[in-house]
Amino acid sequence: MNPKLLYSMTKYELRLLLRSRWLLNFMILFFFLAGLLYLYGLQSVKSEPAEVSYGLEGVNANIETMGVNPEYYGLKEIKPEEGDTADFSQSAYNRSIAMLMNLSLWMLPIICMILGGSSIIADKENGRLSLYRTYHESSGYYLISKFLSLVLSLFFVIGLSYGLFGFIFSLAGSSIAAHIFQVFLLVNMFLILVFSAVSLLIGAISKSRMQGLSAAIILWILMVFVYEFIIFSVTGWIPYSLKQISLFFLILLNPVESVRVWSISKLNSEYVFGPEYLMIEKWGANGSLTLALTLSIILIIFITFITSARLLTKRGV
């Protein structure tokens, strides 16, 4: 491992990205989204506070139990445990928050895949990658520098939007607002990490910009829109006793879905999954959900790195 070489390559790639107009446009976009989260998302949470009760979606409605203990049906009240990181017992997930969350889950994957893939393809077309090969260095340095530069530049953009808003609310003493912005910040960071790695694979298999753009769009459609229907089809053939754990495993295979489940849990809104999935509340409370998400993301990043490096070495382009 040559730290000096990796540092110089990452510094060069980062300088190119920071000069890009695309990055400035994304900074403006995420400032707009952060402002929209404050003006639209937080105001909706304040105007329609939802206390977690019996794990049902209609948390604001009066539930008629006819004298029967709701726990008999598994609808026990969800309460944050002592020492929980969340400072509120109020659900922070509603239609407005869900729409804004989906914007991040839809936009960031395609942004990362197009930026990262196009960077590698551009090096193929202008001969920079061929020049790098003449130094007989491992392709790992090249891929790591691309990954780190893309991740650091997008972290900078996200930090100036969601991170800055969250920091201001934290200083102002608004724990609910600060926590919501913190969750959005972490959601975007998770997506940037995993899809920046996926972009390396797109750049490795593509020979032209159009081919890379097509691969990014196809993969984006599969992971964001089609994967849900695949899950429904697969779980339909699984025995009932294995449905829950199988569904959770299938969700972890897709970072978009796993990050979505994790974010809902962190917003104290596990009730949206229904009483059959109260185990998600337990996993979220003891940290198992965060650990599973982190391990799945690390595994995806590792697999994409190894596959991309082998493809670049094998093709020799």
Stockholm file with secondary structure:
# STOCKHOLM 1.0

chainA/1-317         MNPKLLYSMTKYELRLLLRSRWLLNFMILFFFLAGLLYLYGLQSVKSEPAEVSYGLEGVNANIETMGVNPEYYGLKEIKPEEGDTADFSQSAYNRSIAMLMNLSLWMLPIICMILGGSSIIADKENGRLSLYRTYHESSGYYLISKFLSLVLSLFFVIGLSYGLFGFIFSLAGSSIAAHIFQVFLLVNMFLILVFSAVSLLIGAISKSRMQGLSAAIILWILMVFVYEFIIFSVTGWIPYSLKQISLFFLILLNPVESVRVWSISKLNSEYVFGPEYLMIEKWGANGSLTLALTLSIILIIFITFITSARLLTKRGV
#=GR chainA/1-317 SS CCHHHHHHHHHHHHHHHHTCHHHHHHHHHHHHHHHHIIIIIIHHHHHSCEECCTTCSCTTSCCCCTTCCGGGGTCCCCCCCTTCSCCCCEECCCHHHHHHHHHHHHHHHHHHHHHHHHHHHHHHHHTHHHHHHTTTCCHHHHHHHHHHHHHHHHHHHHIIIIIHHHHHHHHHTCHHHHHHHHHHHHHHHHHHHHHHHHHHHHHHHCSSHHHHHHHHHHHHHIIIIIHHHHHHHHHTTSCHHHHHHHHHHHHHHSHHHHHHHHHHHHTTCGGGGCGGGTHHHHHHHHTHHHHHHHHHHHHHHHHHHHHHHHHHHHHTC
#=GC SS_cons         CCHHHHHHHHHHHHHHHHTCHHHHHHHHHHHHHHHHIIIIIIHHHHHSCEECCTTCSCTTSCCCCTTCCGGGGTCCCCCCCTTCSCCCCEECCCHHHHHHHHHHHHHHHHHHHHHHHHHHHHHHHHTHHHHHHTTTCCHHHHHHHHHHHHHHHHHHHHIIIIIHHHHHHHHHTCHHHHHHHHHHHHHHHHHHHHHHHHHHHHHHHCSSHHHHHHHHHHHHHIIIIIHHHHHHHHHTTSCHHHHHHHHHHHHHHSHHHHHHHHHHHHTTCGGGGCGGGTHHHHHHHHTHHHHHHHHHHHHHHHHHHHHHHHHHHHHTC
//
